[in-house]
Amino acid sequence: MSVGLGFFSGSRPHPHVVFGGRRRSRVSRSMAISSGSGKVAPCFQSLDGIRGIAENGRYKVWLLDQFGVLHDGKKPYPGAISTLESLASSGMKMIILSNSSRRASVTVEKMKTLGFDPSIFLGTITSGELTYQYLHRRDDPWFAKLGRSCIHMTWSDRGAISLEGLGLQVVESVKDADFILIHGTEALGLSTGDALPMDLEDLELVLEHCADKGIPMVVANPDFVTVEERALRVMPGTLAAKYEKLGGEVRWMGKPDKVIYESAIAMAGSDASECIAVGDSLHHDIKGANAAGIESVFVTGGVHADELGLTDFGQVADTKSIEALASKHEANPSYVVPSFSW
């Protein structure tokens, strides 16, 4: 698959700098011990920050989630920008790998407004960009069979997503739809191009009618929830999971599906053994990296903070709590850190 079309890619070279002394940090190793249920507890290394991982020289490509890792949707996390600069100075290639339903160029502009320098990244790949490219090219057999009429679930307060250039017809009646396209969880797209605000329960009712008809769904953001200033906001993956429970067919266009990791590896011109993924969602970031054969860093202070009993930024989570939560999601992080810091 070609990933050059439509993905944002920077061109700034990263000079290689060899660091001298090493900061002392808390390091512990979680042991893989079988529980009474027969499951094996995840085995990971707990660190204060990522410096030791960066300096071991094993990983050349860093695949970075944005929400819950780099920022909370409103502002960068403390130390995130300086940590990116340290990785760049170490000669690392960095790619933003996000389940955002918006196109890559929109994400880049958003990062600028938050104070990040987009040129520090090799490129940006979003679920929304993947969805756009697959619907535009239709060279994938599954997408080639899709019709052109769709029920479109989108955003309202967060800003509706344009389908311009895709040759799609948004319809308001399920009987006229060939498939469902989900970008958001706040509104139903109208044939006029406007969006009609709807609550989650009403959108789920629409999905019940779609399931009765048996039409497929494309979800442009597989996240269930995301972090927004410490609060959790429902994401399109929640509706997609509901649709699967109703018996509907869903094409997941992002993490944890391997399609987004394959695109990132191709962009970097590398292979999985040289990559490491950093994320805050065990189901999406860590489990997805596991499936792609990529080592991973789990940031505990993001979407799972409340479940881990964390109340302050940078607070260290209890190892047994991390093991239990990772086992629940069948995810195996290689490393665990409180935040994305050096």
N, C-alpha and C positions, 0 to 999 in steps of 0.2 A: 504494500500500500504506500502510495506517495503521501508524504506529510508536509511537503513544501508549500502546497497551496493553502492559503488562508491562515496558517499558524503564524503567530508573531515570533520573530527570531531576531535577537540582537546580534551585534558583531564585535563587541568590545573584547579585545584580548585580555586574558588574565595573567599578569606576570607571576612567575613562580618565586615564592619567597620561602626560605627555610627558617623555621622558628627555632630559637635557641632553647632557653629554659622552659620547663613545663610546670604549670600550676598544679599544686597538690589538689586533689579532688576526692570526693567520696565515691568509692567504687565498691559495688557488691555484686555478687553473682547469684541469681535465682537458680535453685537446683531443680532438675526435672525429677520429681518424686511422684510415684503413682499414688493416686487417691483411692479411697475405698470403692469408688464407682468404677475403677478400672481406667480412668482417664489419666494422662500424664500431664502434670503441671508444666506450663511454659517455662523455658529456660532462657533467661535474658540477663544482660549486664546493666546495672543501674549506675548512672553517672550524673554529675552535677551539670554538665554541659557537653557540647559536641567536640570540643577541642581534641581530646584524645582520639576520637574516631577519625577526625580529619587528618591528624598527624601520623596515623598508622600507614598512610600511603596506599591503602587498599582500594579506596573508593574515589573514582575520578569524576563521577556524575552524581549530582544530588538532585533528587526529584522532590520538590517542596510543595506541600499543601499550603494554602494561604490562610483561610479562616481557621482560627484556633491554633495556628502555628506562627504565622508572621504578623497577623493583626486580628482584631475582633470585629472587623467591619466598619469601625469608626476611627480607630487609631492603631499604630504599630504597638506591639508588645515591647516592654522594656528590653533593650539589648538586641532586638531582632535585626535592626539595620546594621549595627556594628558587627554582628555575627556574620551577616551576609558579606560584609566588606572583608572580614577575616578569611572567609572561604574563598572569595575572589582572589585575594592576595596569595593564597596557597595554591592557586592555579586550578581550582575546581570549576567544572562546568555546572551551572545551576539552571534547572528548568522548573517553572511553576506548573504544577500538575493539579488542576482544580476541577472539582465537580460543579463549578458554577455553570448555570444554564446560559450565561451570556457569552458572546463571542470573544475570542482571545484579545482583539484590539480594545474592546471595552474594558476588559480586566486590566490591561496595561495602563489605560488612562486612569482607572480607579486606583491602581498602585501609585501612580504619580501624585494624585491628590492626597494620598496618605503619607507622602514623604519618601517613598521608595524611588530609587533610581532604576528604571527598567533596563538600562543598558548593562547592568550588572548580570542580568540573566541571559543565558543562551537563547531562551525562547519561552513561550507560554502556550500550554495546551489546556483547553477547557472542554468539559463535556458538551457545552453549547456549541463550541467550534466543531467538534467531532460530528455532532448531530447535523449541523448545517452542511458540512462537507459530504456526509453520506447521503443526505436528502438531495443535495445538489447534483452529485455525480451519478448516484444510483448504479454504480458498477458492482456493488455487493448484491448477490442474488436475492437476499431477503428484502433489501430496500427496493430492488428493481421490480418486485411484485406489488409494492404498495401503490395504491391509487393516489389521486391528487386532492381528494376532499377529506378534510380532517376536522375533528373536534379539537379545539385548541385551548388548553388550560394554561394561564399565564399569570403575570403579576399585575397588581393594581398600584398599591402604595409604593412598591419598589420600582415601578416603571415597566410597562408592558414590553414584550420582546417582539421585534419586527420579523416578519417572515419574507421580507422583500427579496426577490431574486430566486426564490425556490419554486415558483410556479404552482403554489398550493392555493386551494380554495377553502377558506374557513367557512364551515357550515354550522348552523345552530340547532339542527335536528339530527339526532342519532341515525335516523333512517337514511339520511343522505351521506353519511360519513363512511369513508374507507378505512380510516384508522384514527387513533387518538395521539395527539402530540402534547406532551406536558413539559412546559418550561417553568411554571409557577403554581402556587397553591392559593392564590387570592382572587382570581377572576376567570371568567369564561370569555374567550375571544369571540368577537362578533364579525359578521361578514362585512361590515362597514370598516373594519380595521380598529374599531374601538374595543374596549374591554369592559365587561359587566362584572362589577365586584360581587363575589359570592363567598359564603363561608365554607369551611371544609366539609360540613355535613351535606350541603347542597351539591358540591362537586362530587362527593361520593355517591350521591343518588344518581347523578349523570352516568357515573361509571357502572352502576348496576344495570342501567339500560344498555350501555355499550357491551357489557359482558353477555347480556341476553342475546345481542345480535352477533357476538363472536368476532368482533373486529380487534386487530392487534393494537398495541400501544408502543410508542417510542418515548422514553423518558430522558430528557436532556439534562437532568440533574438527579443522580441516584441517591443523594444524601437523604437521610430520614429527618435529621434536624441539623441546624448549624448554630454556632455561637455568635451572638450579637450583643456586645457589651455585657457579658456574663449571662444573658438570658438565652434560652433556646427557642429557635423559630422553626416551625414545621416546614420541611422541604418536599419537593416533588417525589422523592423516593418513598415517602409515606403513602402517597396515593398509588404509586406503582405496586407496592407490596400489597395494598388492599385489592388492587385489580387482579394480581396473581391469586390471591385467596378466593376471589370470585370465579377463578378458572380462566382468566384472560391471559393472553400471550403478551409478554413484555420484552422489549429489546432495551437493555440497560446500557446507555452510552457514556460510561465513565467508571470510576473506581467502585466496586472491586473487579470489574470486568477487565480482562487482559488487553482489550483493544487500546485503552488509553496508555498502558505501559509500553506496548509495542510501538506506539507512535512516538513516545518519548525516547525510547532506545534508538529508534531510527533517526530522530532529530539529532541526537548526540553522536551518532556514528559510532556507537559503542556496543557492548553486549551486557547482559544482565549481571554478570559477575563483577563488573566495574561500577555498578549503580547501587545507590542506597536511597530509600524513600523515607521521608520524614512526614509524619502526620499525627493527628489527634484522634482519629476515629479507628477503633479496632476493627470494626466490620468493613469499612471502606478502604482506609489507607493501609493498615497492617495486613489484613486478610488478603487484600488485593495484591500487595507486594509478595506475600507468601505464594500466591497462585502463579505470579509471574517469575518466581525464582529469584527475587530481589531481596536483599537484606533490608532491615527497616529500623527506624527510630520512632518509638511511641512517646508523644508529648502528653503527659498526664493532665496538664492544666487547661485543656481545651474542652471538647464536648463531653468528656467523661468526668469532669472535675467534681460535680455534685455526687455522682455515684461513688467516687473514691474518697468522699468526705473532705474535699479540699475547699478552703474558703479564701485563701490568700494566694496571690500570684507568686510562683516560685516555691510554693510549699511542697515538701517531699511526701509522696504517697506511700502508704504502707505496702510492703512487698507482697504480703499474702492477699491483700485486697486487689492488687494488680493481677496476681496470678489467677484469682477467682474470676475476675472480670474478663481477662484474656481467654480463659478456658470456656467461659460462657459463650463468647463470640467465636470460639475455635480459631483464634488468632495467635500467632507466635512472633512477637517482636524480638529483634536481635538485641536492641538497646532500649533503655527507658530513661527519659530525662524529665525534670519538672517543667521546663520551658525551652524554647529554642534560643539558647544562649551559648556563648563561647566557654 
